[in-house]
Amino acid sequence: MATLVFFLYFLVAGFFSEVSAGDADEIAPWYAREKMEIVGITLPCSPAIFVMTLLILVLGSVLLYLDSGTYDWAQGRHILVPLDPTTTDAEVTKKQQSLLEWKQEIGTDKAKFIEYAQKYCSKIFKNGGNLGKFYKGEMEPSLDRVVFDAKTPIGTTIGPVKTSFGWHLIFIEDRKLS
């Protein structure tokens, strides 16, 4: 939407800036004749053009402001303990217990979370389990529910959370909710 407003502004501004002094009488005689004075400064345009330009700029700015704040995002890390279809219930319980122990040991220590992620995650996540910045709806629904819940604290270990990939511990580093 903001792109459309700026396109319209540049289209209008481009049309009037292309009008040369010689063409002004043929295309828009009011453009050449009308001037507008504001605080001692004479502008070579009619009040209508000036007001229209201001409205387009204000509307574009408002739309940009509103558009910039509509997306929920978070930045965090995770430790994934993968599960495959052959995993037995006893193995699942053992892995859940391990995650709960890690959660207790890590607590709010980000450095320790990174250490555990590098130690216990698969080689894909050797970057300390860094998920980077992600938006609501990009992760699995069970992760989204936890990460984007305003009651979930930032800067502490959360979980275990089950997804189709396995069980996760999550550490939310930053989050913006609209």
C-alpha positions as CSV (number, residue, x, y, z in Angstrom):
1,M,0.0,0.0,0.0
2,A,2.8,2.4,0.9
3,T,4.5,1.6,-2.4
4,L,1.4,2.6,-4.3
5,V,1.2,5.9,-2.4
6,F,4.8,6.7,-3.2
7,F,4.3,5.6,-6.8
8,L,1.4,8.0,-7.1
9,Y,3.4,10.8,-5.5
10,F,6.3,10.4,-7.9
11,L,4.0,10.1,-10.9
12,V,2.3,13.4,-10.0
13,A,5.6,15.1,-9.0
14,G,7.2,13.7,-12.2
15,F,4.4,15.1,-14.4
16,F,4.7,18.6,-13.0
17,S,8.5,18.7,-13.0
18,E,8.5,17.8,-16.7
19,V,6.4,20.8,-17.6
20,S,8.8,23.4,-18.9
21,A,8.2,27.1,-19.0
22,G,7.4,27.0,-22.7
23,D,5.0,24.1,-22.4
24,A,3.2,25.4,-19.3
25,D,0.8,27.6,-21.3
26,E,-0.3,24.7,-23.5
27,I,-0.5,22.0,-20.8
28,A,-1.5,23.7,-17.6
29,P,-1.7,27.5,-17.8
30,W,-2.6,27.7,-14.1
31,Y,0.7,26.1,-13.3
32,A,2.7,28.8,-14.9
33,R,0.7,31.7,-13.5
34,E,-0.2,30.6,-10.0
35,K,2.4,31.0,-7.2
36,M,2.0,30.4,-3.5
37,E,3.8,32.1,-0.7
38,I,4.4,30.5,2.6
39,V,6.4,32.2,5.3
40,G,8.0,34.5,2.8
41,I,9.0,31.7,0.4
42,T,7.4,31.7,-3.0
43,L,6.6,28.3,-4.4
44,P,6.1,27.8,-8.1
45,C,2.9,25.8,-7.8
46,S,-0.8,26.3,-7.0
47,P,-2.1,25.7,-3.5
48,A,-4.0,22.6,-4.8
49,I,-0.7,21.0,-6.0
50,F,1.0,21.9,-2.7
51,V,-1.8,20.4,-0.6
52,M,-2.1,17.3,-2.7
53,T,1.7,16.7,-2.4
54,L,1.5,17.2,1.4
55,L,-1.4,14.8,1.7
56,I,0.3,12.1,-0.4
57,L,3.5,12.4,1.8
58,V,1.6,12.3,5.0
59,L,-0.6,9.4,3.9
60,G,2.5,7.5,2.7
61,S,4.3,8.1,6.0
62,V,1.3,7.0,8.0
63,L,1.0,3.8,5.9
64,L,4.7,3.1,6.3
65,Y,4.4,3.5,10.1
66,L,1.3,1.3,10.4
67,D,2.8,-1.3,8.1
68,S,6.1,-1.5,10.0
69,G,4.4,-2.6,13.2
70,T,2.0,-5.3,12.1
71,Y,4.3,-8.3,12.1
72,D,5.1,-10.3,15.2
73,W,8.6,-11.6,15.2
74,A,11.1,-13.3,17.5
75,Q,14.7,-14.1,17.6
76,G,15.9,-17.2,19.4
77,R,17.7,-20.5,19.7
78,H,16.7,-24.1,20.1
79,I,18.0,-27.5,21.0
80,L,16.4,-30.2,19.0
81,V,16.2,-33.8,20.1
82,P,15.0,-35.6,17.0
83,L,12.5,-38.4,17.1
84,D,11.9,-40.9,14.3
85,P,9.0,-43.3,13.9
86,T,10.9,-46.2,15.4
87,T,11.6,-44.4,18.7
88,T,10.0,-46.4,21.5
89,D,8.0,-44.8,24.4
90,A,10.8,-45.6,26.8
91,E,13.3,-43.7,24.6
92,V,10.9,-40.8,24.3
93,T,10.5,-40.6,28.1
94,K,14.3,-40.8,28.5
95,K,14.8,-37.9,26.0
96,Q,12.2,-35.8,27.7
97,Q,13.9,-36.4,31.0
98,S,17.2,-35.3,29.5
99,L,15.6,-32.1,28.1
100,L,14.1,-31.3,31.5
101,E,17.5,-31.8,33.2
102,W,19.2,-29.5,30.6
103,K,16.5,-26.9,31.1
104,Q,17.2,-26.9,34.8
105,E,20.9,-26.7,34.3
106,I,20.7,-23.9,31.7
107,G,18.0,-21.7,33.3
108,T,18.6,-18.2,32.0
109,D,22.3,-18.6,31.0
110,K,22.4,-17.9,27.2
111,A,26.1,-19.0,26.9
112,K,25.3,-22.3,28.5
113,F,22.3,-22.8,26.2
114,I,24.6,-22.2,23.2
115,E,27.1,-24.7,24.7
116,Y,24.4,-27.4,25.1
117,A,23.1,-26.7,21.6
118,Q,26.5,-27.2,20.1
119,K,27.1,-30.3,22.2
120,Y,23.8,-32.1,21.8
121,C,22.3,-31.0,18.5
122,S,22.9,-32.5,15.1
123,K,25.6,-31.0,12.9
124,I,23.1,-28.8,11.2
125,F,22.6,-26.8,14.3
126,K,26.2,-26.4,15.4
127,N,25.7,-22.6,15.3
128,G,24.4,-22.7,18.8
129,G,20.9,-23.6,17.8
130,N,20.5,-20.1,16.3
131,L,17.1,-19.8,14.6
132,G,17.7,-16.1,13.7
133,K,14.8,-13.8,13.3
134,F,11.5,-15.4,12.3
135,Y,8.0,-14.3,12.0
136,K,4.8,-15.7,13.4
137,G,3.5,-18.5,11.2
138,E,7.0,-19.5,9.9
139,M,7.6,-22.2,12.5
140,E,5.4,-25.1,13.4
141,P,2.2,-24.2,15.2
142,S,3.3,-25.7,18.6
143,L,6.5,-23.6,18.5
144,D,4.6,-20.5,17.4
145,R,2.1,-20.9,20.3
146,V,4.9,-20.9,22.8
147,V,7.2,-18.3,21.3
148,F,4.5,-15.8,20.5
149,D,2.6,-16.1,23.8
150,A,3.0,-12.8,25.7
151,K,3.2,-14.8,28.9
152,T,6.3,-16.8,27.7
153,P,9.3,-15.1,29.3
154,I,12.2,-13.8,27.2
155,G,15.8,-14.8,28.2
156,T,15.0,-18.2,29.8
157,T,14.9,-21.8,28.7
158,I,11.4,-23.0,27.7
159,G,10.2,-26.4,26.9
160,P,10.2,-29.2,26.0
161,V,8.0,-28.4,23.1
162,K,7.0,-31.2,20.7
163,T,7.0,-30.7,16.9
164,S,7.0,-33.1,13.9
165,F,10.8,-32.9,14.1
166,G,11.1,-34.0,17.7
167,W,11.4,-32.3,21.1
168,H,12.8,-28.7,21.5
169,L,14.1,-26.5,24.2
170,I,13.8,-22.9,23.2
171,F,15.6,-19.7,24.3
172,I,13.9,-16.5,23.1
173,E,16.4,-13.8,22.8
174,D,14.1,-11.0,21.6
175,R,10.5,-10.7,20.5
176,K,8.1,-8.1,19.2
177,L,4.4,-8.6,19.5
178,S,1.9,-6.2,17.9
